[in-house]
């Protein structure tokens, strides 16, 4: 899924600006494509925190390893020796690490924190909240973790 808005900001090439085109470490990115359905849909707008700490389960904005002019949004599943293993939430679509392998850390631009359009949804809970939502007893409530953007599908296919 491409992130058009960030690419346009980077092409402006203004000195002293971060990758997202602003002075702050946050930016807005438009989602293009169905690879992150049901978490994100085509046309959603998300907030990205550039340079944020990455952990398994996080939704990331990265440069495609084979086409670095293309930005993609994928879910990090595990850190391997050569980089992050990324998967689409839509398991019927490819174009993730099953096709291009691990993504080197230098191609990871940031972490998707929240969806702001069409409706607000938090996608990056803090570590303590994430452990609380996945642990007992809250982890047994159907759909609760998914409302905070946490995915149970974290085991990578090898």
N, C-alpha and C positions, 0 to 999 in steps of 0.2 A: 504494500500500500504506500503510495507515494505521498510525500508531504510537500506540496507545492509552495506554500507560503514561506517556509524556511529557506528553500532553494532560492526564491526571489530575493530574500533579504541578504543571503550570502553573496549573490552576484553583484549587489550594489557596491561591495568592496570598501565600505567606509572604514577608515582606520579608527582604532580604539573601541570598536564595537565587538560584542560577542557573536558567536555563530548564529544566534537567533535574530540578529539585527538590532538589538537593544543594548543598553548599558547594564540592565539587570540580568541575572542568570535565568530568567523566565521568558517564555515565548508562547505564542499561539500558533498551532499547526492544524491545517485542515486535513482530514482523513480522506483518502481516495482509494476505494476498492473494498472487497468483502473479506479479506483474509483474517480480520480480527473479530468477525461476527461470532458469537453474540455480544462480546464485550463492547466493540466499537463498530459503527456502521459507516458506509459511504456518506460523506457530507458532515460527519460529526466534527466539531472543533474541540481540540484538547489543549491543555496547558502542559508545557514541557519545562522541566528544570534541568538546565544544561549543567553537566559535570556532577550530577547527583550520584550518590552511592548506589551501586547496583547490587541486588541480591536476587536469588532465585525466586521466580514468581512475579517479578517486576515487569511492567510493560515499558519497552524502550523505544527510543527513536535512534536509528542507526543508519550509517551509510551502507548501501548494498556492497558486499565484498567484490562482486564482479563488475558492477557499474557504479562507481562512487559518486556519480552525479545524481543517482537515484536514492532517495531517502525512504526508509521503510519503518513501519511500526510492528514490532513483534514482542512476544513474551520470552523473557530469559528463563531457561530451565536449569542450567548448571554451568559452572565455570570449568572448562577443560584446560589442558596444557596449552592449547593454541588459541583460546578465546572462549567467548560465550556461545553456548548452544541455544539457538533461538527457534521457537516454534510459533506457528499461527494458531490462534484460538479456533479457527475454522479448520477442522482436521481434514476436510475433503479437498482443500486447496494446498498446493505445494508452495514453492518459492520461499522456503525457510531453510534452516540448517540441514534438513534432509537433502536439499538440492545443492547448497553451496558450502556446507561445512561450518565449523565454528567461526564466529566473527571476532577478529582481533579487538582488544579493548580500545585501541586508538580510533576505531570506527564507531564506537558508541558515543553518541552526542549527548543524550540525556534520558531522563526518566519521565514518563507520562504520569502526571499527578492526578489530573481530573479531566472529565469531559464537561465542557461548558455550554455546548449547543448540540442537540436541541434541548436537552434537559441536563441539569447539573448532576454529576455522579462522581464520587471520589474514587480514584483508581489506585492510590498508593497510600494505604494506611501505614502509620508508624509501626515499627517492629513490635512493640508491646501490644498494640491493638491487633496486629496480624496474628500474633501468638494466641491472644485471647479469643479471636474469632474462629481460629482453627482448632483450639483445644477444647477440653471438656468444661462446661456443658454447652457452651455456645456453638461449638463445632457440630453438634447434633441437630441444630435448627436448620431445616432444609432451606437452601437459597440465601441464607444470611451472609455467608462469606462472599458469595458471588455479587451481592449488592454493593460490596466494597471493592470489587474488582479482583478478588482473589480467586485463582483458578485451581481446581483440584488436578487438572491435567498437566502435571509437572514432570512426569517421567518421559525422558527423551527416547525417541525410537532410534535405534542404532542400526 
